[in-house]
């Protein structure tokens, strides 16, 4: 038995676990790095312990620090969440050695399933369908080439210890094989400490279907239906739904029974997910088993009416599973998307900065799992996922419509997110019709408008100008803005920047809170109706509508009709003196660490050449020369921690 649970995680999953644990009567302990001192999970827990500096290698990944936090707080159980140490067999063993209940499977099961090679061997022995391939211990290049030829192209190279698409390469031709083996092995070694590889016959355009399984300490095992996670970008899930529009009852039963068989073959306990690839003929093949709670577990909870975290705690305490297989039923439909601090129009570059406003949409059938709050900083140290937006409906179409509204209407100002990207996926005909496969984003969505910088709409331009004008007018009004009249009816000029565009705009105030906004292309008349708590109600083009906004110094952030815009008022700024071809000043695009410096003082460089590589949010970002010239100064070295906009390299520009 245990009474106080330490949650060895952060963000939305820590908040999620804490809420259920408290509801079940358990005391809770949060852990936090120095960067997370004011994070929501810290505020929600009964107690909290600082476990080190911001980098994960000095805090959330230090098993000794987690166990010491248990000792300090008196916690007698550990819930690992997902990521970090959740699938670390040594951590599970260390918890057991310290007398702590590890709320997860046995270390032996974690270890087995953590190796793609060993787990596949085990699944073949358990008669679970597997993709034809090679999972032998001879890892020589010659053996891998020979086995690839036997399997037949295209072939997939995978890091045995990997996940998240790292150490994974799809090879179509034999001529590419050796170079891709070397690249995959090097990437796997750097990412996971092991260069061990497996080979599999590549399935083109499969479905990615996973089965939620659960087992208790008494030998019982069940499956709770499937989740369709086919829509992926770089092998990372983007949209998840339950049930799958592709799976029929017979396929669900066969996959579910195979998943339970997989779990029982390794004496599994707790929540687990068995992932399969399914071809167009509904043949399914074991992919891997995740020995933890999945990011997408809420869709299963919604369609089965369960709380899987509560199940985890009950099973860990020795109780039998709450339901038998016959008692588990799927009702309705649920869809989840992951809200990331990233810019899809800039190759999904992670974003850092302050969250100026977070106002998630609350509506019928909508669930928001979030680990952020207004005023919090998004730092470069952790995964850029901020929240999960989940919709439930009686039908798939009802859930889809609800989720689009929730994605478009949730307000998050301060950092760029992937909201438009997500909304456009949910509205795409392939998704609407339920036919999207793992090839969807690459083959059918690659030209979507959300993946390139789009110009602001005429109404958004007019809105930003009117709101800036009203802010200035309010400073001069003693009677209140809606009673104020300017004696000067001359148009007021603004110079606004939105993305790379600089816009000349003029605003004229008229009677009845009307404004005439003129640009080089358009003239729009807006009438203000109400302006309260960051929500501006107005009439434009004879339609009453609304927009959320916030101002921060010279910047104004807008959310209008599901699209985000950021405008900067340049009206009073001095004219830019930097040459349009480039300034020669290469600055950090975000907070992070320098992992490679590729130039030295005196080197000749050309525009577009990579000078420095910055690592942030688990990704590497090349910083390139913006002009031809000679390197004048290099202000950083490998290993340095840098802040956003810090000057890294200076170039004397030629010509």
N, C-alpha and C positions, 0 to 999 in steps of 0.2 A: 504493500500500500504506500501511497505517497500523497502529500498534501500541498506542496509548494513546487510549482513548475517554473524552471528557468527556460526562456525562449531564446535559443542561440541563433538569433537572426535579427533582421531589421525590416523596415519598410512595411508594405501592405501585408505580407504574410505574418509578420510579428504581431501586427494589430489584429489580424484575423484570429490567430491562435489565442491571444490574450483575451479577447472578448468571449470566446466559447469557454475557455478555462475558468474565467471569473463567473460566468453564468452557471457553471457546474459546481461552483463553491470552492474552487482551488485558489490559493494565493499565487500570484504571478510575479516573476522577476524578469525585467528586461536587461539586456546588455547593450552597450552603446560605445561607439568610438568617439573621439573628441569632436569629430565633424557632426555627430548626431546627437549632441547634448540636448537639443531642444526638439528632437523628432517626436512625432505623434506616438510612436510605440513606447517611448520613454515616459511620456506624460500619462499614458493609459495604464501602465503596469503599477502594481502596488509598490514595488521597489525597483531600483535600477542600479547597475554597477558599470562603471567605466572600465573598458578592457584594453584601452590603448589608443595610439594615434589613428589618424584617418585611414591610411592604407590598409587593405584587408589582410595583408601578410603580417601586419603588426597588431591586428585586433580580431576581426571576426573569423579568421582562419587559424588562430592560435588556440589549439585544444587545451593547453595548460591554463591559459587565461580564463577560458570558459569554466573549467572545472574549479579553478580558484574562486571564481565569482559565485559558484554554487556553495563553496565552503563559507565564504563571507556572508552570504544571504541566508544560508540554511536551506536552500532548495534541495529537494531529494529526487527530482526528476528533471529531465532535459528534453524539450521538444526542439528538433533541429530545423523545422520549416523545410524550405527547399533551397538548393544552392549551398554555398559555403561548405559546412562540414556534414551536411545531411546524408551524403553517400560515401562517407569516409569510414571504412571499417575499423581503422585504428582508433578513431574517436569513439565509436560505439564501444569498443573494448575498454578504452580508458574510462568511460563513464561507468561501465560495469565494475571495473577494478576499484573505482572510487566509491562504490556502493550506491550509485545513482541509477534510476530507472531510465533507460534510453527509450524514448517513445518512437520506436521504429523497429525494423526487422533485426534479426540476429546478425552479428558482424559477419558470420560466414556467408549468409545470403547476400549481404551488401558486397562482399569481396567477390563472390562468384559472378554476380550480375554486373559488377563494375568492369569486367573484362569482356569485351565483345567476343573474343576468341573462345574463352573458357565457357561463357554462358551459352554460346551457340553449340558447343560440344555437348553441354548438359541438356540443352533442349532437343538435340537430335536423339540423345539417349532416352529422353522422356517422350519421344514420338510427337513432338510439337513440330508442325511444318516449318521448314527453314528454307531460305533462298539458297540455291546451289552456289557453292563457292569453295574457298580454301581457308581453313582456320588452323593450319598446322603450325608446329613450333619451329620448323625450318624457315628462317626469315631472310635467307640470302636473296639477293636480287635475281639470281639465276632461277631459283625455285619459284619465286613470285611470277617471273615472266612465263615460265613453263606452265604454271597453274592458270594464269590469265588466258593463255592460248587454249588450254583445255576447256575452261569455262565458256569462252567465246565473248567477243565484243558486242556491245559496250559492256565494260566491267567497272565496278565501283571499288575504289581503294578506300579503306576505313582504318582510322586509328583504333586499335583494340581498346585502349583505355579512354577513348575520347567521347565527345559529345558536342552539341551545338554547332556541328558542321566543321569544326576544326580537325585537320588531319584527314579530310575527306576529299576525294578527287574522282570525277567521272571521266573515264578514258574511252574514246571511241575507236582509236587506231593504235595498232601495235607500236608504231613509230613514236608515239607519245609516252609509252608506258614507263620506260626507265626514268625519264626526267620527272614524271608525276609521282613515281614511287619515292624518289629521293626527296621531292618537295613535301609529300605527305609525311614521310618518316621524320624529316627535320621539324616540321610544324608540330607533329605529335610529341616529339621529344621535348620541344620547348614548352608546349602547353601542358603536358601531362606527366613529363618525366619518363616516358616510355615511348620508344619508337616502334613498338610491335604493331604489325598491320594484319588485317584480314582482307580477303578479296571476295566479292559477291557479284553474281550476274546482275547487271543493272536492269531494273524495271523502269521502263519509260512511261511517264504519265500515270503512275499508280495513285491509289488513294492511301492516305496515311490514317489508319484507324487504330485507336488504342482502346483497351478494355480496362476499366477500373476493377481491381480485385481487392478483396479484404480477407484476412485470415486471423483467427484468434489462437490463443495458446492451448486450446483444447483440441486442435486438429480440424476445426471447421473452416471451410473456405467458400466464398461466394463471388459472383461478379455482378456489377451494378450497371450493366449496359455498356455502350460504347460512346466514344467521342470521335468526331471527324476533325482531324487537324491537318487537312490536306493543303490548305492555303499557307504557304511558307515562303520566306525570303531568306536565301542563303542557309537553308535547313533550319531556320528559326520559325517557330509557329507564329502566325499573325492573327488568324481567326480560328476559334474552336467552337464546335456545336454538338449538342446531344438532343435526340439521337442523330445518327448520320442519315442524310437523305438517300444514300446509296445502299445502306444495309437493310436486308429484309429479315424477318423473324428467324428463318432457318440459319442464315449466315451469322446472326447475332448469337444464337445458341451455340453453334459450332465454335465460333471464336471465343465465346465466354468460357466454354468447357475447356478449350485448349489453354486459355489463360489461367484458369484455376489449376489445371494440371501442371502448368509451368511453376506456379507458386508453391504447390505442394511438393514438387520435386526437390525444392531447396529448403523445405521446412520453414516456409515464410510465415511471418507474423506482422499484422498491421496493414496499412494502406500501401498498395503498389499498383503500378500501371504496366501492363504488357502491351508493347507497341507492335503493330503489324503493318506490312505493306500489302495492299490488296489490288490485284490486277482487274482488268475490265470484265474478266470471266468469273470474278468473285472467288478466285483462288487466293488464299492468304498465307503470308510467310512471316515468321518471327523476325523482328527487327532488334529489339532490346527490351529490357525490363528496368523501369525506373523504381528504385527502392525507397520511395518517399511520397509525400503528397505532391501532386502536380499543380503547376500554376493554374491550370484550367479546371480544377476540381469543382468550382461553383456550378458549372453547367450540369454536372452529374447530380449535385445536391438538389438543384431546382427541379429536375425531371423525376427524381426518385423520392423527393420529400425527406431527405436525410441531412444530417450534419456530420460530415466525414471527420472533422476534427474531434467531435464528441465521440465518435466511434473509436478513433485512435486512443483517446484517453481511457475509454472503457476497456478496450482490449489490453492496453498496457497494464491496467489494474487487475487483469486476470479474469474479467467478465467474458461470457460468451458473446458471439456476434448478436446484435440486437434483432436481426431479421434472418430468416432462412431464405434459400433461393426462391422458393415458391411465394414468399411474401414480398419480394421485390418486384415492383411494377413501374413502368415508364409512362408518365403522363405529360402531355404538352411538349414544348420545345424550348430550348435555351441556347443562346449564342453569346460568346464572349470575345471581346477584343482587348488588346493590351495597349494602354496609353503610354507612349514613350516620349522622352525629351530628346527628340531627334528631328532633323530637317530632311524629309524625303526629297526635296528639290535640290539638295546639296549632297546627294549620294548617301542619305541617311546619317549625316554627321551628327554625333551626339551633341547635345546642348547643355550648357551650364549657366547658372545665374539665379536670380531671386524669383520666387513665386510671388508675384504681386497680388494676384487674386486667384483663389481656387473655389469655385462654386459649382459643384457637380449637380447635374440635372436629377431632380427627384420626381418620379412619376410612377404610375401604375406599372408593375411588372419590371421595374428597373432596380438592379442591385449594383452598388459601387463598392468595390474593395480597394481602398486607397491607404497610402502611408505617407501622405503629404498634407501640408496646411499652408494657408496664406502666411507669407513672411519667411518661409523656410528657404534655404539655399539648396539648389540642385548642384551637387559637387561632382568632380570628375572621378571620384574614387570608386563608385559603385555602378552597377547595371543601370541603364537609363530608364527602366520601367518605373513609372510613377503610380499607376493605378490600373485596375481592370474594370471595364464597363460590361455588365452582363444584363441581358434582357430575357424575360420569360414570357411566353404566350401560349394560348391554347393550340395554335398552329405555328408552323415555321414562319409563315408569312407575317403573322402578327408579331412574333418575336423580332423578326428582321426589321419591320417598320419601327417598332419601339426603339430598337438599338440605334438605328440611324438618327432618330430624334435625340436620343441621349448623347450620342457622340457629337452631334452638331451643336447642341444647346448647352453642354457642359462648358463652363467658363474657366479657362486657365490662361492668365496673362503673365508675361515675364520671360518665359522661355518658349521657343518654337517646339511644337509637338507634331505628331503624325495624325492628327484628327481628320483632316481632309482626306488623307490617304486611306484611312479606315472607312470613312463614310462612303467614299467612291467605290471601294471594294464591295461593301454591302449592297450598293446600288447597281453593280455590274450584272449584266444579263446572265453570265456564267454562274455567278453566285445565286442570283434569284432563282435560276432553274435547277440549282443543286448539282451541277455537273463539273464544278471546279476540281482539278487534280493538283498534284504537287507541281505541275508545270504551269499552272495558271498565271502566276505573276510574270514569269519570264516570257510566256508565249501570248497571253491575251491582255495583260495589263501594263506592259512595258511602255506604252505610249500615253498612259493616263496623264491628265493635266496636273495631278498632284505631284508628279515626279519632276516637274520643271517649274521654274519661277514664273508666276503668272502676274500680269499687270493688275493693279487695283481696279475695282469697278468704279464707274462714275459716281454712284451713290456713296461708296465708301470714301472717295476723295472729298465729295461735298460734305459728308458727315464730319470728317476729321477737321476740315476747315471751319465749319460752323461751331464745333465744340471748342476749338482753340479761340475762335472769335468770342464766344460766349464767356470763356474763362477770363479773357482780358476785360470784357465788359463788366463782369461781376466784380472785378477789383475796383471799378470806378462807380459802381452803383450803390447808393445808400438806401434805396427803397426796395431792393430785391430785384432779381434779374428779370422777372416777367413783367415788372412795371417800368423797366428802364428803357429810355428812348435816347438815342444819340442825336445830338444836334447836327452832327456831321454825317451827311448821307452819302459821302463819297465812298467808293469801294475800298475795302481794306485789303492790301496785298499780302499774300503768304507765299513763301517758298518752302515746299514740303518734299521730303525724300521718303520714298517707299521702295525698299529693296535697292536696286541700282538706278531707279528712275528719280529724277528731280522734276517737280511739277510746279508751275506757276499758277496760282489760284487767287481769285479775288472774291471777297464776301461783301455784300451790301445788305444792311439791315433794313427791313420794311415794316409796315404796320402789322399788328396781330402776330407778333413773334414769327414773322416770315423772313426768310433769307434767300437772296439770289446769289448762287455760287456759279462763277464763270471760270472755265479753263480754256485752253486753246482749242479744245474739241467740243466741249459741251457747256450748256447752261442748265442748271437744275434749281428749281425753287423748293426749299424745305420749309415746313412750318413746325415749330417746336410745340409739342403738346404737354409732355411732362419730362422732368429731368430729376430723378431721385435715385440715390444709392447706386450710382453707376449704371442705371438703365435709362436710356434716352428714347422716349416715344415721340415719333414725328410722322409727318405726312410728306411723301415724295411721290411724284408722278401719280397723284390722286389716290394713293394707297397709304393707309395708316399702317405703320410698322414700328419695329423697335430694334435697338442695338445695345449691347453691353459695351462699356468702355471703362478705361482707367487712364490716368495721366501720371507720368513719372518724369519730372523735369521737362525737357523739351520733347519727350516721346509721348505719343498717344496710341493706346492699344484698343482695337475694335474687334468685336465679334458681331458680324451682320450676316444673316441668312446662311449660317453654317460655315462662313469663311472668316479667317483671322487676318488682320492687317495691322501693321505697325508703321506709323508715320512719325517722322522726326521734323520738327519745326526748325528750318534753317534760316528763317527770315532775318534774325539778328546776328547770325554767325558771319564772321569775316570770310571773304571769298577764299576757297581752298587754293593753296599755293602749290600743292603737289601736282606733278606732271601726270596727265591722263594715262600715260604709258606705264606708270608705276612709280611708287615713292622710293623704292629701294630699301624700305624699312620693313623687315619681315618680323611680324609679331605673333605671339601665341594665339591660336584660335580659341583656346579654352584653357582652364587650369589642367595641369597634367605633369607628366615627367618626360624628360628627354631620353629617348632610347637610342638615337643615332644622330651623329653630326657628320655630314658627308662632305663638308667643304672647310677650307682654311683660309686665313687672311692671304690675299694676293691671288686667289684662284679666279680664273675667268669663268663666268657663269652666263647662261642664257635664260631668257624668259621661259618659265615652265619647268625648269630644272629643280629637282628635289634638293633642298639644302639641309633640312633638319626633319627628323621624324619624332612626332609627339605622341605619347601614349596616354589615352584618357578613356574611361568607361569601357575597359577591356578591349579597346580597338586602337590601331595605329593610324595616325593621320600625318601624311607627308605635307610639309610646308614648303612651298615652291617660290622661286624667284619671280618677282612681278615685272622684271625688266632685264635687259642685257647689261652686263657690267663686270666690275671687279670687286671681289669681297673686300670690304674696308674693315669690318670688325665682326668677330664671332663672340657673342656675349654669354654663351652657355657651353656646357660639356655634357657628355653622356652621364645620366643619373641625376641631373639637376631637376628639382621641382620648380615649376614656373607657374605664374598667374596669367590669367587671360589678358591679352593685349600687352604683355611684357615684351620688350624689344629683344629679339634673339640674334638677328643677323642684319648687318648694314652693308649696302652695296653702293659703290660709286657708279652711277648710271652713265653709260656711254652715250655720246652725242648730245 
